[in-house]
Amino acid sequence: MGTRLFLAILAALHLALPSLSWSETVQIKVATLAPDGTELADILKGMKEKIKKRTQGRVELVTYLGGVMGNDHDVVKKLKLGQVHLGAFSTLGTRVVCPESKVLAVLPFRLDSYEELDKAKALIGDRLKSYAEQHGFQMLAILEQGYNQLYTKTAPVRSPHDAASIKVCTWDDVGGEILQAIGARPMPISEVESIPALRSGMLDATPGPAVWVLGTQTFTLLKYINFPKWYTSIASVAMTKKGYESLAKRLSKEDLEAVIGLVKEIEPVVVSKAREVEEKSLAAFQEYGMEVVKLTPEEYAGFRLATSKVPDRFVGKDFPKELLDEVMQAVR
């Protein structure tokens, strides 16, 4: 082939390139602490097939389960670096994405029913997503880990006097404030450290959602379930605003809307499954021999009064007073 002809072909190809359509599968990576076999992991796997179908194979969801990308704080870092696109976060990660989400956790013995929680989320859900944007994130779905309970090994907790006698841990500042308000002296250690501490006798109580107690088999070390709907744990699916903008450059508008829409669609499914697992777990604990501690109205009122000032510890620091006032509209 002559040089002139070769150059002419290259020139023709160069002019044609903008109109050529190249087939490229874009991978969207999602990381979560949820291990394989859990409800959330199964839902993410199902979403993988839906995304592939809805985008005709142009987008592939890649899931990293069971904390292989690290804990929630590690995933936040990877989101900011562009190493993953989506994070399905537990409560602690959600509070990085949106510190204002703590407002749903600081009302122990008040926001104590699914009906009230649904009403509260309906009142402030859009506000929380707006706050997340101010922190550089897009919160695509507000999920639940379930309500926390207080589990004890040797005795039930019916009064602040009972709470003062237990050796209990705390994983976060909200749980710590609540435990102190009911008279306990919590030790700040991690979730992972709490399990051997329970076995050794260094602890005789732990807070936590039922799904965690079930998944870690911690229920085998415990006897009493105190405060079945004590305070709630909010989870989420989120991405950074920069990550969204990056995907917007790589995907067509239709494919991007399809992906974001499918992520948002999992919200009611995950919430429903989380509540179902919570109720089944608590029932299974009782079958195993654990006892649900039923407080009298007077005992419950006493704990409610004791924790009435807990929200004040966070107003102005994590969320504004008006946001708390909105949530209080949902409380009976």
Contacts in CASP RR format, 6 or more apart in sequence:
PFRMAT RR
TARGET T0000
AUTHOR 0000-0000-0000
METHOD contacts of the structure
MODEL  1
MGTRLFLAILAALHLALPSLSWSETVQIKVATLAPDGTELADILKGMKEK
IKKRTQGRVELVTYLGGVMGNDHDVVKKLKLGQVHLGAFSTLGTRVVCPE
SKVLAVLPFRLDSYEELDKAKALIGDRLKSYAEQHGFQMLAILEQGYNQL
YTKTAPVRSPHDAASIKVCTWDDVGGEILQAIGARPMPISEVESIPALRS
GMLDATPGPAVWVLGTQTFTLLKYINFPKWYTSIASVAMTKKGYESLAKR
LSKEDLEAVIGLVKEIEPVVVSKAREVEEKSLAAFQEYGMEVVKLTPEEY
AGFRLATSKVPDRFVGKDFPKELLDEVMQAVR
24 58 0 8 1.000
25 57 0 8 1.000
25 58 0 8 1.000
25 59 0 8 1.000
25 60 0 8 1.000
26 58 0 8 1.000
26 59 0 8 1.000
26 60 0 8 1.000
26 247 0 8 1.000
26 250 0 8 1.000
26 251 0 8 1.000
26 255 0 8 1.000
27 59 0 8 1.000
27 60 0 8 1.000
27 61 0 8 1.000
27 62 0 8 1.000
28 51 0 8 1.000
28 59 0 8 1.000
28 60 0 8 1.000
28 61 0 8 1.000
28 62 0 8 1.000
28 85 0 8 1.000
28 86 0 8 1.000
28 247 0 8 1.000
28 259 0 8 1.000
29 62 0 8 1.000
29 64 0 8 1.000
29 83 0 8 1.000
29 84 0 8 1.000
29 85 0 8 1.000
29 86 0 8 1.000
30 44 0 8 1.000
30 61 0 8 1.000
30 62 0 8 1.000
30 63 0 8 1.000
30 64 0 8 1.000
30 84 0 8 1.000
30 85 0 8 1.000
30 86 0 8 1.000
30 87 0 8 1.000
30 88 0 8 1.000
30 237 0 8 1.000
31 64 0 8 1.000
31 67 0 8 1.000
31 68 0 8 1.000
31 69 0 8 1.000
31 70 0 8 1.000
31 75 0 8 1.000
31 78 0 8 1.000
31 84 0 8 1.000
31 86 0 8 1.000
31 87 0 8 1.000
31 88 0 8 1.000
32 40 0 8 1.000
32 41 0 8 1.000
32 44 0 8 1.000
32 63 0 8 1.000
32 64 0 8 1.000
32 65 0 8 1.000
32 66 0 8 1.000
32 67 0 8 1.000
32 75 0 8 1.000
32 87 0 8 1.000
32 88 0 8 1.000
32 89 0 8 1.000
33 66 0 8 1.000
33 67 0 8 1.000
33 70 0 8 1.000
33 71 0 8 1.000
33 72 0 8 1.000
33 90 0 8 1.000
34 40 0 8 1.000
34 41 0 8 1.000
34 44 0 8 1.000
34 65 0 8 1.000
34 66 0 8 1.000
34 88 0 8 1.000
35 41 0 8 1.000
35 65 0 8 1.000
35 66 0 8 1.000
35 67 0 8 1.000
36 65 0 8 1.000
36 66 0 8 1.000
38 211 0 8 1.000
39 270 0 8 1.000
39 273 0 8 1.000
39 274 0 8 1.000
39 277 0 8 1.000
40 88 0 8 1.000
40 143 0 8 1.000
40 270 0 8 1.000
40 273 0 8 1.000
41 63 0 8 1.000
41 65 0 8 1.000
41 66 0 8 1.000
43 266 0 8 1.000
43 269 0 8 1.000
43 270 0 8 1.000
43 273 0 8 1.000
44 61 0 8 1.000
44 63 0 8 1.000
44 65 0 8 1.000
44 88 0 8 1.000
44 266 0 8 1.000
45 63 0 8 1.000
47 61 0 8 1.000
47 262 0 8 1.000
47 263 0 8 1.000
47 266 0 8 1.000
48 60 0 8 1.000
48 61 0 8 1.000
48 63 0 8 1.000
50 262 0 8 1.000
51 59 0 8 1.000
51 60 0 8 1.000
51 61 0 8 1.000
51 258 0 8 1.000
51 259 0 8 1.000
51 262 0 8 1.000
52 59 0 8 1.000
52 60 0 8 1.000
52 61 0 8 1.000
54 258 0 8 1.000
54 262 0 8 1.000
55 255 0 8 1.000
55 258 0 8 1.000
55 259 0 8 1.000
58 251 0 8 1.000
58 252 0 8 1.000
58 255 0 8 1.000
59 251 0 8 1.000
59 255 0 8 1.000
59 258 0 8 1.000
59 259 0 8 1.000
61 259 0 8 1.000
64 84 0 8 1.000
69 75 0 8 1.000
69 78 0 8 1.000
69 84 0 8 1.000
71 92 0 8 1.000
72 89 0 8 1.000
72 90 0 8 1.000
72 92 0 8 1.000
72 93 0 8 1.000
72 94 0 8 1.000
72 96 0 8 1.000
73 92 0 8 1.000
73 93 0 8 1.000
73 96 0 8 1.000
75 84 0 8 1.000
75 87 0 8 1.000
75 89 0 8 1.000
75 93 0 8 1.000
76 93 0 8 1.000
76 96 0 8 1.000
76 97 0 8 1.000
78 84 0 8 1.000
79 85 0 8 1.000
79 86 0 8 1.000
79 87 0 8 1.000
79 238 0 8 1.000
79 239 0 8 1.000
79 240 0 8 1.000
79 243 0 8 1.000
80 240 0 8 1.000
80 242 0 8 1.000
82 240 0 8 1.000
82 242 0 8 1.000
82 243 0 8 1.000
82 246 0 8 1.000
85 239 0 8 1.000
85 243 0 8 1.000
85 246 0 8 1.000
85 247 0 8 1.000
86 140 0 8 1.000
86 237 0 8 1.000
86 238 0 8 1.000
86 239 0 8 1.000
86 263 0 8 1.000
87 237 0 8 1.000
87 238 0 8 1.000
87 239 0 8 1.000
88 143 0 8 1.000
88 235 0 8 1.000
88 236 0 8 1.000
88 237 0 8 1.000
89 96 0 8 1.000
89 97 0 8 1.000
89 235 0 8 1.000
89 236 0 8 1.000
89 237 0 8 1.000
89 238 0 8 1.000
90 145 0 8 1.000
90 233 0 8 1.000
90 235 0 8 1.000
91 105 0 8 1.000
91 145 0 8 1.000
91 172 0 8 1.000
91 233 0 8 1.000
91 234 0 8 1.000
91 235 0 8 1.000
92 171 0 8 1.000
92 172 0 8 1.000
93 236 0 8 1.000
94 101 0 8 1.000
94 234 0 8 1.000
94 235 0 8 1.000
94 236 0 8 1.000
94 238 0 8 1.000
95 101 0 8 1.000
95 102 0 8 1.000
95 172 0 8 1.000
97 132 0 8 1.000
97 135 0 8 1.000
97 137 0 8 1.000
97 139 0 8 1.000
97 236 0 8 1.000
97 238 0 8 1.000
98 128 0 8 1.000
98 129 0 8 1.000
98 131 0 8 1.000
98 132 0 8 1.000
98 135 0 8 1.000
98 137 0 8 1.000
98 139 0 8 1.000
98 236 0 8 1.000
98 238 0 8 1.000
99 131 0 8 1.000
99 135 0 8 1.000
99 318 0 8 1.000
99 319 0 8 1.000
100 127 0 8 1.000
100 128 0 8 1.000
100 131 0 8 1.000
100 318 0 8 1.000
100 319 0 8 1.000
100 320 0 8 1.000
100 323 0 8 1.000
101 128 0 8 1.000
101 142 0 8 1.000
101 234 0 8 1.000
101 236 0 8 1.000
102 174 0 8 1.000
102 314 0 8 1.000
102 318 0 8 1.000
102 319 0 8 1.000
103 124 0 8 1.000
103 311 0 8 1.000
103 314 0 8 1.000
103 318 0 8 1.000
103 319 0 8 1.000
103 323 0 8 1.000
103 324 0 8 1.000
103 327 0 8 1.000
104 111 0 8 1.000
104 117 0 8 1.000
104 120 0 8 1.000
104 121 0 8 1.000
104 124 0 8 1.000
104 232 0 8 1.000
104 234 0 8 1.000
104 327 0 8 1.000
105 174 0 8 1.000
105 175 0 8 1.000
105 231 0 8 1.000
105 232 0 8 1.000
105 233 0 8 1.000
105 234 0 8 1.000
106 174 0 8 1.000
106 177 0 8 1.000
106 178 0 8 1.000
106 231 0 8 1.000
106 310 0 8 1.000
106 311 0 8 1.000
106 313 0 8 1.000
106 314 0 8 1.000
106 324 0 8 1.000
107 231 0 8 1.000
107 310 0 8 1.000
107 311 0 8 1.000
107 327 0 8 1.000
107 328 0 8 1.000
107 331 0 8 1.000
108 178 0 8 1.000
108 181 0 8 1.000
108 227 0 8 1.000
108 230 0 8 1.000
108 231 0 8 1.000
108 303 0 8 1.000
108 307 0 8 1.000
108 310 0 8 1.000
109 227 0 8 1.000
109 230 0 8 1.000
109 300 0 8 1.000
109 303 0 8 1.000
109 304 0 8 1.000
109 307 0 8 1.000
110 304 0 8 1.000
110 331 0 8 1.000
111 117 0 8 1.000
111 120 0 8 1.000
111 231 0 8 1.000
111 232 0 8 1.000
111 327 0 8 1.000
111 330 0 8 1.000
111 331 0 8 1.000
112 147 0 8 1.000
112 229 0 8 1.000
112 230 0 8 1.000
113 229 0 8 1.000
114 275 0 8 1.000
116 330 0 8 1.000
116 331 0 8 1.000
116 332 0 8 1.000
117 144 0 8 1.000
117 232 0 8 1.000
117 330 0 8 1.000
119 329 0 8 1.000
119 330 0 8 1.000
120 326 0 8 1.000
120 327 0 8 1.000
120 329 0 8 1.000
120 330 0 8 1.000
120 331 0 8 1.000
121 142 0 8 1.000
123 326 0 8 1.000
123 327 0 8 1.000
123 329 0 8 1.000
123 330 0 8 1.000
124 323 0 8 1.000
124 326 0 8 1.000
124 327 0 8 1.000
125 142 0 8 1.000
127 323 0 8 1.000
127 326 0 8 1.000
128 139 0 8 1.000
128 142 0 8 1.000
129 138 0 8 1.000
129 139 0 8 1.000
129 142 0 8 1.000
132 138 0 8 1.000
132 139 0 8 1.000
132 238 0 8 1.000
133 241 0 8 1.000
136 240 0 8 1.000
136 241 0 8 1.000
136 242 0 8 1.000
137 238 0 8 1.000
137 239 0 8 1.000
137 240 0 8 1.000
137 241 0 8 1.000
138 238 0 8 1.000
138 239 0 8 1.000
138 240 0 8 1.000
138 241 0 8 1.000
138 244 0 8 1.000
139 236 0 8 1.000
139 237 0 8 1.000
139 238 0 8 1.000
140 236 0 8 1.000
140 237 0 8 1.000
140 238 0 8 1.000
140 239 0 8 1.000
140 260 0 8 1.000
140 263 0 8 1.000
140 264 0 8 1.000
141 236 0 8 1.000
141 237 0 8 1.000
141 263 0 8 1.000
141 264 0 8 1.000
141 266 0 8 1.000
141 267 0 8 1.000
141 270 0 8 1.000
142 234 0 8 1.000
142 235 0 8 1.000
142 236 0 8 1.000
142 267 0 8 1.000
143 234 0 8 1.000
143 235 0 8 1.000
143 236 0 8 1.000
143 237 0 8 1.000
143 267 0 8 1.000
143 270 0 8 1.000
143 271 0 8 1.000
143 274 0 8 1.000
144 232 0 8 1.000
144 233 0 8 1.000
144 234 0 8 1.000
144 235 0 8 1.000
144 270 0 8 1.000
144 271 0 8 1.000
144 274 0 8 1.000
144 275 0 8 1.000
145 209 0 8 1.000
145 211 0 8 1.000
145 212 0 8 1.000
145 233 0 8 1.000
145 234 0 8 1.000
145 235 0 8 1.000
145 274 0 8 1.000
146 209 0 8 1.000
146 210 0 8 1.000
146 211 0 8 1.000
146 232 0 8 1.000
146 233 0 8 1.000
146 274 0 8 1.000
146 275 0 8 1.000
146 278 0 8 1.000
147 209 0 8 1.000
147 210 0 8 1.000
147 228 0 8 1.000
147 229 0 8 1.000
147 230 0 8 1.000
147 231 0 8 1.000
147 232 0 8 1.000
147 233 0 8 1.000
147 278 0 8 1.000
148 175 0 8 1.000
148 207 0 8 1.000
148 208 0 8 1.000
148 209 0 8 1.000
148 227 0 8 1.000
148 230 0 8 1.000
148 231 0 8 1.000
148 232 0 8 1.000
148 233 0 8 1.000
149 207 0 8 1.000
149 208 0 8 1.000
149 209 0 8 1.000
149 210 0 8 1.000
149 213 0 8 1.000
149 225 0 8 1.000
149 226 0 8 1.000
149 227 0 8 1.000
149 228 0 8 1.000
149 230 0 8 1.000
149 282 0 8 1.000
150 157 0 8 1.000
150 168 0 8 1.000
150 205 0 8 1.000
150 206 0 8 1.000
150 207 0 8 1.000
150 208 0 8 1.000
150 226 0 8 1.000
150 227 0 8 1.000
150 230 0 8 1.000
151 205 0 8 1.000
151 206 0 8 1.000
151 207 0 8 1.000
151 208 0 8 1.000
151 213 0 8 1.000
151 218 0 8 1.000
151 219 0 8 1.000
151 222 0 8 1.000
151 224 0 8 1.000
151 225 0 8 1.000
151 226 0 8 1.000
152 166 0 8 1.000
152 204 0 8 1.000
152 205 0 8 1.000
152 222 0 8 1.000
152 223 0 8 1.000
152 224 0 8 1.000
152 226 0 8 1.000
153 198 0 8 1.000
153 201 0 8 1.000
153 204 0 8 1.000
153 205 0 8 1.000
153 221 0 8 1.000
153 222 0 8 1.000
153 223 0 8 1.000
153 224 0 8 1.000
154 204 0 8 1.000
154 223 0 8 1.000
155 162 0 8 1.000
155 165 0 8 1.000
155 166 0 8 1.000
155 224 0 8 1.000
156 162 0 8 1.000
156 224 0 8 1.000
156 226 0 8 1.000
156 291 0 8 1.000
156 293 0 8 1.000
157 163 0 8 1.000
157 166 0 8 1.000
157 182 0 8 1.000
157 205 0 8 1.000
157 224 0 8 1.000
157 226 0 8 1.000
157 227 0 8 1.000
157 293 0 8 1.000
158 293 0 8 1.000
158 295 0 8 1.000
158 299 0 8 1.000
159 299 0 8 1.000
160 182 0 8 1.000
160 183 0 8 1.000
160 303 0 8 1.000
160 306 0 8 1.000
163 179 0 8 1.000
163 182 0 8 1.000
163 183 0 8 1.000
163 184 0 8 1.000
164 183 0 8 1.000
164 184 0 8 1.000
164 185 0 8 1.000
166 184 0 8 1.000
166 204 0 8 1.000
166 205 0 8 1.000
167 187 0 8 1.000
167 201 0 8 1.000
167 202 0 8 1.000
167 203 0 8 1.000
167 204 0 8 1.000
167 205 0 8 1.000
168 179 0 8 1.000
168 184 0 8 1.000
168 185 0 8 1.000
168 186 0 8 1.000
168 187 0 8 1.000
168 203 0 8 1.000
168 204 0 8 1.000
168 205 0 8 1.000
168 206 0 8 1.000
168 207 0 8 1.000
169 186 0 8 1.000
169 187 0 8 1.000
169 188 0 8 1.000
169 189 0 8 1.000
169 193 0 8 1.000
169 194 0 8 1.000
169 197 0 8 1.000
169 203 0 8 1.000
169 205 0 8 1.000
169 206 0 8 1.000
169 207 0 8 1.000
170 176 0 8 1.000
170 179 0 8 1.000
170 186 0 8 1.000
170 187 0 8 1.000
170 188 0 8 1.000
170 189 0 8 1.000
170 207 0 8 1.000
171 188 0 8 1.000
171 189 0 8 1.000
171 190 0 8 1.000
171 191 0 8 1.000
171 194 0 8 1.000
171 207 0 8 1.000
174 231 0 8 1.000
174 314 0 8 1.000
175 186 0 8 1.000
175 207 0 8 1.000
175 231 0 8 1.000
176 186 0 8 1.000
176 188 0 8 1.000
177 310 0 8 1.000
177 313 0 8 1.000
177 314 0 8 1.000
178 230 0 8 1.000
178 231 0 8 1.000
178 307 0 8 1.000
178 310 0 8 1.000
179 185 0 8 1.000
179 186 0 8 1.000
179 207 0 8 1.000
180 186 0 8 1.000
181 306 0 8 1.000
181 307 0 8 1.000
181 309 0 8 1.000
181 310 0 8 1.000
182 303 0 8 1.000
182 306 0 8 1.000
182 307 0 8 1.000
183 306 0 8 1.000
184 205 0 8 1.000
187 203 0 8 1.000
189 197 0 8 1.000
191 212 0 8 1.000
194 203 0 8 1.000
194 206 0 8 1.000
195 216 0 8 1.000
195 218 0 8 1.000
195 221 0 8 1.000
197 203 0 8 1.000
198 204 0 8 1.000
198 206 0 8 1.000
198 218 0 8 1.000
198 221 0 8 1.000
198 222 0 8 1.000
199 221 0 8 1.000
206 213 0 8 1.000
206 218 0 8 1.000
206 222 0 8 1.000
207 230 0 8 1.000
208 233 0 8 1.000
209 233 0 8 1.000
209 278 0 8 1.000
210 277 0 8 1.000
210 278 0 8 1.000
210 281 0 8 1.000
210 282 0 8 1.000
210 285 0 8 1.000
211 274 0 8 1.000
211 277 0 8 1.000
211 278 0 8 1.000
211 281 0 8 1.000
212 218 0 8 1.000
213 219 0 8 1.000
213 222 0 8 1.000
213 281 0 8 1.000
213 285 0 8 1.000
214 277 0 8 1.000
214 281 0 8 1.000
214 284 0 8 1.000
214 285 0 8 1.000
219 284 0 8 1.000
219 285 0 8 1.000
219 288 0 8 1.000
219 290 0 8 1.000
220 288 0 8 1.000
222 290 0 8 1.000
223 289 0 8 1.000
223 290 0 8 1.000
223 291 0 8 1.000
224 290 0 8 1.000
224 291 0 8 1.000
224 292 0 8 1.000
224 293 0 8 1.000
225 282 0 8 1.000
225 285 0 8 1.000
225 286 0 8 1.000
225 290 0 8 1.000
225 291 0 8 1.000
225 292 0 8 1.000
225 293 0 8 1.000
226 293 0 8 1.000
227 293 0 8 1.000
227 295 0 8 1.000
227 303 0 8 1.000
228 282 0 8 1.000
228 292 0 8 1.000
237 263 0 8 1.000
237 266 0 8 1.000
247 256 0 8 1.000
247 259 0 8 1.000
248 256 0 8 1.000
251 259 0 8 1.000
282 292 0 8 1.000
286 292 0 8 1.000
295 303 0 8 1.000
311 324 0 8 1.000
315 321 0 8 1.000
315 324 0 8 1.000
END
